Amino acid sequence: MRTFWPRLKDDFQLSIITLVGLLAVVGVSPYAVFRLGEGSWLVGATDTFLVVSTLLAVVYAWRTGDTIRPGQFLALIYSTGAFLVSAKLGANGLFWMYVLILFNFFVVPPLQSLIATMSTLVAICVYGWLHPERVFESHYQMASFVVTCLLSGLFAFVFAHRARVQRRLLARQATIDPLTGIGNRRTMDAELDIAMADSKRYGIDFGLLVLDLDYFKQINDRFGHGIGDQVLVDFVDCVREVCRPSDRLFRLGGEEFVLLVPKADLNSLKAIAEHIQQRVRTQLLRPDGAPVTASIGGSLLRGHADRDGWLKHADECMYDAKRAGRDQTVIRPLAPNRAVAATEGPDYHQ
Ligand SMILES: Nc1nc2c(ncn2[C@@H]2O[C@H](COP(=O)(O)OP(=O)(O)OP(=O)(O)O)[C@@H](O)[C@H]2O)c(=O)[nH]1
C-alpha cells in the first residue's frame, strides 16, 4: 500500500489502466447485469467478459509493471466489444464507438490506437452494409457515423501524439543533464538504489568514483562560461572513451561527476581512475594550452548501509585527493582510519 499512491502518481499509463478498471466495474457491470436480466445473453456475456478481462489486465499491470501488453489487450477486447455491441444493438450501440476512440488513444500508442479504431469502424460498416437496417437505419446515418468517427479519431490522434511528445520531453528534462546529455542527480539516485539492490540480491560488487575538475572556476573566469561549458562536455567524452559500456556516468552538479562501476574491486577502480586522469590530462587542454585535470575519490559498496553514505564516503575521498594536491586519486575502504583488512585491500593514493 505504501507504494500504491507514488506508483499511481508517477506512472501515467498505469493510472489510466487502473481508471479503466474502476470504470469497468462501476460503469459496465450494471449494463452486464441489466442485459443478462433482460435475456440479451450475447451483449450481457460481452459486458461481463469486458469487466473480468479489464480487472485481469489491471492486476497484471500492477504486478509486473508492464503497461504495454495490458494496454494492447484492453484495446483489442474493447474494440471487439464495441463491434459486437453495435452489431447486436444497432444504432443504440454505435455511441460506444466514441468512447472507444478516446479509450484506445489513452491505453496504447497513437498509431496502434488509430489501427485498432479504424479496424473497428471498418468492421462495423462492412457488417452494417451486408445487413441493411440491422446496424444503420439509412446510408445517410452510416455516412454521418463514419464522418464523425473519423473526425473524432483525427482529433484524438493529434492530441495523443502531442501529449506523448510532451511527456517524453518532460521525462527527458527530469532525468538528463541538458549540457552534457548524461544522467542527472535524480537518475543517479535511482541507479544507485538499483545497484544496492542488485548487490544484495546477486552479490555483485559495485564501485563508485566521484570526479571533480580542478580549478574549474579559473577556466570560467579567464576564458568565459562558454569555454567552461565546452570543457565539461569534452570531459564527459574523455571519461566515456575510457570506461566500459556497463559503467554509468552522471553529473552530480557543477563540475562534479559520478561514475558507477559494476563488478569492481579496489584494483580495477584504481585502474579506471588513473586511466581517466591520464586521458583528461593529455587530451583536455585549456585555450592557453595548460592541461585540465581532475581529482577522483572512490569507494566500494561493501559495508555501506545506504546510498547517501556510500556517495558521501566517495566524496570525502575526492576531497582528500584535492587536499593531496589535485590530479590525485584516493580510493579507500569504508572506515578511513581503521586498520585495513587484507580482503579489502590497501588505501590507494596516486
Ligand atoms: N561553465 C560552467 N561553469 C559551471 C557550471 N556549473 C558550475 N560551474 C562553475 O564551476 C565553478 C566551480 O568552482 P569551485 O567550486 O570553486 O571549484 P574549482 O574552481 O574547480 O576548485 P577545486 O574544485 O577546489 O579545484 C564555479 O565557478 C561555478 O560557477 C556549468 O554548468 N557551466
The ligand as an ORCA input file, in Angstrom:
! r2SCAN-3c Opt
* xyz 0 1
  N      30.756     26.897    -17.403
  C      30.073     26.345    -16.389
  N      30.514     26.541    -15.131
  C      29.839     25.976    -14.116
  C      28.705     25.161    -14.332
  N      28.258     24.730    -13.119
  C      29.080     25.235    -12.184
  N      30.054     25.997    -12.776
  C      31.136     26.728    -12.149
  O      32.090     25.824    -11.622
  C      32.887     26.551    -10.700
  C      33.244     25.650     -9.530
  O      34.163     26.335     -8.760
  P      34.754     25.743     -7.424
  O      33.671     25.014     -6.673
  O      35.428     26.879     -6.701
  O      35.755     24.645     -7.851
  P      37.148     24.754     -8.603
  O      37.449     26.125     -9.110
  O      37.136     23.660     -9.644
  O      38.156     24.418     -7.477
  P      38.561     22.988     -6.933
  O      37.381     22.100     -7.154
  O      38.863     23.214     -5.486
  O      39.754     22.542     -7.694
  C      32.098     27.800    -10.299
  O      32.730     28.937    -10.857
  C      30.731     27.583    -10.965
  O      30.182     28.804    -11.414
  C      28.275     24.981    -15.687
  O      27.293     24.285    -15.985
  N      28.999     25.572    -16.671
*
